């Protein structure tokens, strides 16, 4: 495997603008009329959000991630994808490097909504 190139350098101030939180994936559903997108319902402790992720082709059974904790960027502008409003972004590991993606997740359970970084 050849790792993807390192992105351009950013300042710590820019990095600190990204709000990354732990959430538990409550449910996983197909996005209608999409070969790639899945609709995740994610608990962040005090609220739930819908996050759309392009992961349908990456897993034999996308339902396997239901109940798991993962990292999410939660302060991105909401974006409609195939008619579904996505309120954040799932972090996964491996896609850019051409390996089967896996969730970026805490090594032990932590309260939903816990900030990373």
N, C-alpha and C positions, 0 to 999 in steps of 0.2 A: 504494500500500500504506500502511496505517496500522499502525505498530508496536503490538504488544501493550503494555498499560500496564506501567510499572515496578513491580516488587513492593515490598513494605514493606522499609524499611531493616533490615539486620541488623548485628551487631557483627563485627569481624574475628575475634574468638574463635570465633563460630559458623561463619563461613566456613572457618576453619582446621580444623574438625572433619570436613569433607568430604574424603575421600581420593580424588583424581582422578588416574587413571593412564592411560598410553598402553598400548593392547593391539592386537595384530594379530588380525583376524577370520579364523579358520582355516576355519570352515565356516558355512553358512547353511542352515537347514532349516525347513520348515513346522511349525507347532504344530498337532497334530490338533484338529479341530473348532473352528478359529478362522479368521475372515475377515481378521483384522488382525495377529495375532502371528507373529513369526519367532523361531526359536531360533538364537542365535549361539553358536558355540564360539570362545572368545577366549583367546589366549596372552598371559600377563603375564610372560613370561620364565621364572620359576621354577615356574610352575603354569598350568593352564588352568581356565577357568570357563565355565559356561553363563549367558548373558545373554539374557533374553527382551525383545524390542522390538516395539512396535506399528507396524511399518513395511511390512507386506505390501501395503497399498493405495497406498503412497507411491511405489512404484517399479514400472516395467514388468518389470524383471528384478532381484529382490532379490539374486540370486547375484552381481551385479556388484560387491558390496562385499567379497566373499571376497578375502583377501590384503591388504586395506587396513588401515592403522593408524587408530585413532580414540581419542577420549577417553571414559573410563568412570568413573562413581562406583563404587568397589569396597567401601566400608564400610557400605552399606545392609544392613538386616536382610534375609536371604533371604526370598523370597516366591514361593509357588506361583501360577502363572498357567496356567489350563487344564491342570492336572496336571503342568506342567513347573516345576521349581524354578529361579528366576532369582536369580543371585548378584551382582547389580549393576545398573547402568543405563547405557545408551548415551546419550551427549550428541549431539544433532543440532541443526541450526540451521534455523529457518524455520517449523516446524509451528505454533507459537503465533501467528505473524503471517500465516498463511494462504498461505504460499509453499511450493513443493515443497521438502521438507526435504533437507538435505545433511549429511554427516558433519562433526563438529567434529574436525579432525585436525591433526597437526603439519605444518609447511610442508616439512620434510625428515625422512627416517626417523630415529628415535631408538630406543634399546634398549627392548624391551617391558618394561613395569613402571615406566618413568620417570614420576616424579610431576610433576603440573602445579601451578602456583601458587607 
